[in-house]
Amino acid sequence: MSADFRTAADSVATVKLLIDGRFVESTTSEWQEVVNPATQQVLARVPLATAGELDAAVAAAAAAYPTWKNTPVGTRMRIMLKLQELVRRDLKKLAACLTDEQGKTLADAEGDVFRGLEVVEHACAVGSIQMGEHLEQLADGVDVYTIRQPIGVCVGITPFNFPAMIPLWMFPMAIVCGNTFVLKPSEQDPMTSMLLAELAIAAGLPAGVLNIVHGGKAAVDTLCAHRDVRAVSFVGSTPVGTHVYRLASTHGKRAQCMLGAKNHAVVLPDAAREQSLNALVGAAFGAAGQRCMAISVGVLVGKASEWIAEIVARARTLTVTAGNEPGADLGPLISKSALARVRALVAAGVEEGATLELDGRGLTVAGYPDGNFIGPTIFSGVQPGMTIYREEIFGPVLCLVSVATLDDAIALVNANPFGNGTGIFTQSGAAARKFQNEIDVGQVGINVPIPVPLPYFSFTGSRGSKLGDLGPYGRQAIQFYTQVKTVTARWFDDAVSSDRVNTTISLK
């Protein structure tokens, strides 16, 4: 069986569950529509899985675990090598599906898939990165070494904004370490995840190692509290992530939760003007602002405040249309409710006294009268107490704040409750070094607007943007998905006699 979404011409496709290696139709009576954000076309119906189906998925993962954990590392690596080959082969197919259900431009969608693919490629090196440590002759004839072993059934809960990248952050790293996995993708755009699951099975993944269920809060709560789940990884909004972290931790699970963001780009007057302005506009409005690493606040230092008109002029040149249209710079928001929320926050900005330099509300897109579109929107004169500064807007809205000095900019960023990403634009090495040293944010870009690290490093975050000690990929993911076992060993030669019984190990 496959995750094929096609059905009879007079009916709507249904998204399947993946349980124990089989794509199966849910028996639930609760369904939700998957809607194209540009056209409002209903693409499919996604089930809100029953309690029995959720339990069956975890049970399948638990049953597969003993065999999978003892599968040779080389075999696991070769499956990941095959998976990366298949993802690369089907990159455009995956991107087209992603654009239809999420709304991103095709270029953004291909980037979404590719950044996930990089994590799969890193998983192929697990034979090196999962190694333990060994110290010989710690005492007389005593050696000590550590080994990293898998922990069991792991759960991943992913958001709507990166339906390929974030699932690929999670299940390849967990699985290649020897764990089994239950994925709960966003019910707003689950079809891309199902295509990835098809590729994983085609790559040779045994039944039960990867399972996929769908649902809302009830499904999340069930998975976080399930007796057979050992770890939960989450990426998404702060309220949901805080709930997931508390619930999973209360039930004795490891939990890593990447939460909300309010990312600042600090622009100094000496910055390379053309490159910095282009970077700021691209980072603010790409993916319609629906990414946790989007730049939503521009902090203009000193004379850089004179660049506002140029920022606005560049934003006016961006093309807003359906993601699969040629030349699209940004597509629609994910849903009507998301659009209504962003419009309400823009209205709040006006009411609270910020200057609306560019208003993207009321935008009409030819050929797409029902799309969830809002154009680039820019405020200047934004103050920290304003709603548009405090809230994560998650739309194409850029707030511009003017400050006098770099110290003022650092203090502003550090006072914000979030600590996901930030950047500085300058040609001064001293200023950049001061910024990276004093800023309390997980990911820092120097003349780089969206400083998402490659998988050889770890995605981090600090303060209100992260709960849990470890990040979702890189070496920290290996730490999260494994447990360290320390072995102290001493061997005796039967030919050597001992004249007394040793009850302690000498450390001399």
Stockholm file with secondary structure:
# STOCKHOLM 1.0

chainA/1-508         MSADFRTAADSVATVKLLIDGRFVESTTSEWQEVVNPATQQVLARVPLATAGELDAAVAAAAAAYPTWKNTPVGTRMRIMLKLQELVRRDLKKLAACLTDEQGKTLADAEGDVFRGLEVVEHACAVGSIQMGEHLEQLADGVDVYTIRQPIGVCVGITPFNFPAMIPLWMFPMAIVCGNTFVLKPSEQDPMTSMLLAELAIAAGLPAGVLNIVHGGKAAVDTLCAHRDVRAVSFVGSTPVGTHVYRLASTHGKRAQCMLGAKNHAVVLPDAAREQSLNALVGAAFGAAGQRCMAISVGVLVGKASEWIAEIVARARTLTVTAGNEPGADLGPLISKSALARVRALVAAGVEEGATLELDGRGLTVAGYPDGNFIGPTIFSGVQPGMTIYREEIFGPVLCLVSVATLDDAIALVNANPFGNGTGIFTQSGAAARKFQNEIDVGQVGINVPIPVPLPYFSFTGSRGSKLGDLGPYGRQAIQFYTQVKTVTARWFDDAVSSDRVNTTISLK
#=GR chainA/1-508 SS CCCCCCCCTTSCCBCCEEETTEEECCCCSCEEEEECTTTCCEEEEEECCCHHHHHHHHHHHHHHHHHHHTSCHHHHHHHHHHHHHHHHHTHHHHHHHHHHHHCCCHHHHHHHHHHHHHHHHHHTTHHHHTCCCEEEEEETTEEEEEEEEECSEEEEECCSSCTTHHHHHHHHHHHHTTCEEEEECCTTSCHHHHHHHHHHHHTTCCTTSEEECCCSHHHHHHHHHCTTEEEEEEESCHHHHHHHHHHHHHTTCEEEEECCCCEEEEECTTSCHHHHHHHHHHHHHGGGGCSTTCEEEEEEEGGGGGGHHHHHHHHHTCCBSCTTSTTCSBCCCSCHHHHHHHHHHHHHHHHTTCEEEECCTTCCCTTCTTSCCCCCEEEESCCTTSHHHHSCCCSSEEEEEEESSHHHHHHHHHHSSEESEEEEECSCHHHHHHHHHHCCCSEEEESCSSCCCCTTSCCCCEETTEESSSCSSSHHHHHHTEEEEEEEEECCCTTSCCSSCCCSCCCC
#=GC SS_cons         CCCCCCCCTTSCCBCCEEETTEEECCCCSCEEEEECTTTCCEEEEEECCCHHHHHHHHHHHHHHHHHHHTSCHHHHHHHHHHHHHHHHHTHHHHHHHHHHHHCCCHHHHHHHHHHHHHHHHHHTTHHHHTCCCEEEEEETTEEEEEEEEECSEEEEECCSSCTTHHHHHHHHHHHHTTCEEEEECCTTSCHHHHHHHHHHHHTTCCTTSEEECCCSHHHHHHHHHCTTEEEEEEESCHHHHHHHHHHHHHTTCEEEEECCCCEEEEECTTSCHHHHHHHHHHHHHGGGGCSTTCEEEEEEEGGGGGGHHHHHHHHHTCCBSCTTSTTCSBCCCSCHHHHHHHHHHHHHHHHTTCEEEECCTTCCCTTCTTSCCCCCEEEESCCTTSHHHHSCCCSSEEEEEEESSHHHHHHHHHHSSEESEEEEECSCHHHHHHHHHHCCCSEEEESCSSCCCCTTSCCCCEETTEESSSCSSSHHHHHHTEEEEEEEEECCCTTSCCSSCCCSCCCC
//
